[in-house]
Amino acid sequence: MGIGGFEWVLIVLAILLLFGAKRIPELARGLGQGIKEFRKASDDIRKEIDRGQKDIMDSTKTYDYKEKDPHRERQEESSQEPGSQSEQNKQSENIDK
């Protein structure tokens, strides 16, 4: 069920009686400006969110975890040193044999 043609005519006549013929264009103009401002505000918010997401994506793409992790560098350096723990373990195993 929907609103038929006769119901629309009654609605329009009621609006004309309530507001008058001179005020209807003013109301429509105000309604149009309100819709325009709402769309502009929602577009601005959407652009700001997109810009924030792009900034986050750009910042995570440039970060290289292997280069920036100081603990990883220390572990790699200590495993490559001649007197490192793993090499000392190997030497102690050879002595035990």
FENMOWO-V40615 format. One record per residue. N is the residue number from 1. PHI is phi as a letter, one per 40 degrees, with the letter a starting at -180 (999 if undefined). PSI is psi in degrees with one decimal (999 if undefined). D_LAST is the distance of its C-alpha to the last C-alpha in whole Angstrom. Layout:
BEGIN
N,PHI,PSI,D_LAST ; N,PHI,PSI,D_LAST
END
This chain:
BEGIN
1,999,139.3,94 ; 2,b,-177.5,95 ; 3,c,124.7,97 ; 4,c,-178.9,100 ; 5,c,-40.1,103 ; 6,c,-38.5,105 ; 7,c,-39.7,103 ; 8,c,-40.7,102 ; 9,c,-43.0,105 ; 10,c,-39.9,106 ; 11,c,-45.3,103 ; 12,c,-42.2,104 ; 13,c,-39.8,107 ; 14,c,-41.3,106 ; 15,c,-43.1,104 ; 16,c,-41.4,107 ; 17,c,-38.8,109 ; 18,c,-44.9,106 ; 19,b,-24.0,106 ; 20,g,158.7,108 ; 21,c,-29.1,109 ; 22,c,-31.6,108 ; 23,c,-19.3,105 ; 24,c,-45.3,103 ; 25,c,-35.9,102 ; 26,c,-42.5,101 ; 27,c,-42.1,99 ; 28,c,-40.5,97 ; 29,c,-45.5,97 ; 30,c,-40.2,95 ; 31,c,-41.6,93 ; 32,c,-42.4,92 ; 33,c,-38.4,91 ; 34,c,-42.0,89 ; 35,c,-40.4,87 ; 36,c,-45.1,86 ; 37,c,-40.1,85 ; 38,c,-45.0,83 ; 39,c,-40.5,81 ; 40,c,-44.3,81 ; 41,c,-42.0,79 ; 42,c,-34.6,77 ; 43,c,-40.8,76 ; 44,c,-42.0,75 ; 45,c,-43.2,73 ; 46,c,-42.7,71 ; 47,c,-40.9,71 ; 48,c,-41.2,69 ; 49,c,-44.5,66 ; 50,c,-40.8,66 ; 51,c,-40.8,65 ; 52,c,-41.5,63 ; 53,c,-39.6,61 ; 54,c,-41.3,61 ; 55,c,-41.3,60 ; 56,c,-44.8,57 ; 57,c,-40.6,56 ; 58,c,-39.5,56 ; 59,c,-32.1,54 ; 60,c,-25.5,51 ; 61,c,-32.8,51 ; 62,c,-11.1,50 ; 63,c,118.3,48 ; 64,b,112.7,44 ; 65,c,-33.0,42 ; 66,c,-38.2,39 ; 67,c,-33.6,40 ; 68,c,-11.3,42 ; 69,c,106.1,39 ; 70,c,-28.9,37 ; 71,c,-38.1,34 ; 72,c,-40.4,33 ; 73,c,-42.3,34 ; 74,c,-39.9,31 ; 75,c,-41.5,29 ; 76,c,-39.6,29 ; 77,c,-42.8,29 ; 78,c,-29.8,26 ; 79,c,-18.2,24 ; 80,c,-14.5,25 ; 81,c,145.2,24 ; 82,c,-30.8,21 ; 83,c,29.1,20 ; 84,c,165.6,21 ; 85,c,-41.5,19 ; 86,c,-36.2,17 ; 87,c,-36.2,16 ; 88,c,-36.9,15 ; 89,c,-41.8,13 ; 90,c,-40.6,11 ; 91,c,-39.3,10 ; 92,c,-31.3,9 ; 93,c,-39.0,7 ; 94,c,-35.6,5 ; 95,c,-40.0,5 ; 96,c,-27.7,4 ; 97,c,999,0
END
